[in-house]
C-alpha cells in the first residue's frame, strides 16, 4: 500500500500494563512493539495515545465495594466495564513499553486519556461520555491528515473505539491487524463486525513495510 503525505499513524496505548506482566495484560502485547516501532519509521506523522488514570478512576473495580474486574456497572454516562487498576499516572505500568520507544520519540504528540476520575476513555477522540473531546481531531485537521492507520492495544477496545470515531470525524481509518492484539475473542469479533459496517479497512503490516 502506498502511503501519502496526508497519512498518520496512531499508536494506541502501547504501555507496560497492557503487555505481559502488566496489570491488564493483553496476550501477545509485547510481541507487537518492535513491529509498531518499524511502522512508525514509514510515516511522516505519528501520534501516540497513553492511558493516564488517577487511582480513583471510576472504571477501577477496586473503587467499588464488592465489585470484580470485568463486571459492568451503570454510571452517569451509561454502562461501564470495570477493570483492574492499570496505567496509573507516574507508575511504571503507565510508561510506554521500551520496544516501542522509536515510535514515541517520533510522535508529534502524546494524547493522554482517562485522566478524569469520573469518566473512562477508550477512544483517542472522545472520553466515554461521548461528549468530551480530546482535541485530536483538530490537531489532525491542522496537519492536513485525511487517513489514519491504527495499531496497538487493545484491538477490541481502544483501537476499535478510536477507529469508529475517526470515521465519524470524517477520516479514513485503516487498522493494522497484526500490529494490534485483542483482549477476548468475542469482543474482537464485535470489533470486526463494526469495522465492516463502517468500512474501516484492515490490513497486514507487511503491506506497508515493502
CORCORLIN-V314051 format. One record per residue. D_FIRST is the distance of its C-alpha to the first C-alpha in Angstrom with 2 decimals. Layout:
d_first:D_FIRST
d_first:D_FIRST
//
This chain:
d_first:0.00
d_first:3.79
d_first:6.39
d_first:9.68
d_first:13.22
d_first:13.94
d_first:11.74
d_first:13.79
d_first:13.91
d_first:16.96
d_first:18.65
d_first:21.13
d_first:24.57
d_first:23.86
d_first:27.65
d_first:30.28
d_first:31.96
d_first:28.91
d_first:28.65
d_first:31.12
d_first:34.59
d_first:33.90
d_first:35.82
d_first:33.13
d_first:31.08
d_first:28.00
d_first:27.87
d_first:25.24
d_first:24.64
d_first:25.48
d_first:23.29
d_first:19.98
d_first:21.14
d_first:20.20
d_first:16.62
d_first:16.50
d_first:18.10
d_first:15.48
d_first:12.64
d_first:14.92
d_first:14.99
d_first:11.48
d_first:12.56
d_first:15.36
d_first:16.65
d_first:17.47
d_first:20.10
d_first:21.95
d_first:24.32
d_first:27.58
d_first:30.11
d_first:33.38
d_first:36.28
d_first:40.02
d_first:42.33
d_first:43.64
d_first:40.29
d_first:41.05
d_first:38.46
d_first:40.14
d_first:42.39
d_first:44.82
d_first:45.70
d_first:47.01
d_first:50.22
d_first:49.86
d_first:46.14
d_first:43.78
d_first:40.09
d_first:37.78
d_first:40.45
d_first:40.04
d_first:42.32
d_first:42.76
d_first:42.52
d_first:42.94
d_first:39.40
d_first:39.33
d_first:38.42
d_first:37.36
d_first:36.41
d_first:38.47
d_first:36.92
d_first:38.40
d_first:38.90
d_first:35.68
d_first:34.02
d_first:37.36
d_first:37.37
d_first:38.30
d_first:37.99
d_first:36.06
d_first:34.34
d_first:32.85
d_first:31.50
d_first:27.88
d_first:27.38
d_first:27.94
d_first:24.85
d_first:22.63
d_first:24.70
d_first:22.18
d_first:20.04
d_first:23.28
d_first:24.58
d_first:21.59
d_first:21.74
d_first:22.89
d_first:24.92
d_first:26.02
d_first:26.78
d_first:29.77
d_first:30.55
d_first:33.41
d_first:36.05
d_first:38.30
d_first:40.55
d_first:41.16
d_first:37.56
d_first:34.72
d_first:31.12
d_first:27.97
d_first:25.63
d_first:24.55
d_first:25.60
d_first:28.97
d_first:31.67
d_first:32.82
d_first:35.44
d_first:32.62
d_first:34.42
d_first:34.05
d_first:30.94
d_first:29.51
d_first:28.58
d_first:24.85
d_first:24.02
d_first:26.13
d_first:24.67
d_first:21.10
d_first:22.45
d_first:24.40
d_first:21.33
d_first:19.68
d_first:16.91
d_first:15.60
d_first:12.68
d_first:13.30
d_first:11.62
d_first:14.60
d_first:15.92
d_first:19.49
d_first:22.79
d_first:23.72
d_first:21.18
d_first:24.02
d_first:25.65
d_first:24.30
d_first:20.57
d_first:21.53
d_first:23.87
d_first:21.61
d_first:18.79
d_first:21.55
d_first:23.06
d_first:19.86
d_first:19.72
d_first:23.46
d_first:23.17
d_first:20.91
d_first:17.52
d_first:14.35
d_first:13.87
d_first:11.25
d_first:13.01
d_first:11.81
d_first:14.42
d_first:15.29
d_first:15.64
d_first:18.21
d_first:21.60
d_first:24.04
d_first:27.79
d_first:28.92
d_first:27.85
d_first:29.40
d_first:27.78
d_first:24.37
d_first:24.95
d_first:26.00
d_first:22.85
d_first:20.74
d_first:23.11
d_first:22.82
d_first:19.02
d_first:19.36
d_first:22.11
d_first:20.38
d_first:17.05
d_first:15.30
d_first:12.06
d_first:11.89
d_first:9.23
d_first:10.01
d_first:9.72
d_first:9.12
d_first:5.42
d_first:5.67
d_first:8.79
d_first:8.55
//
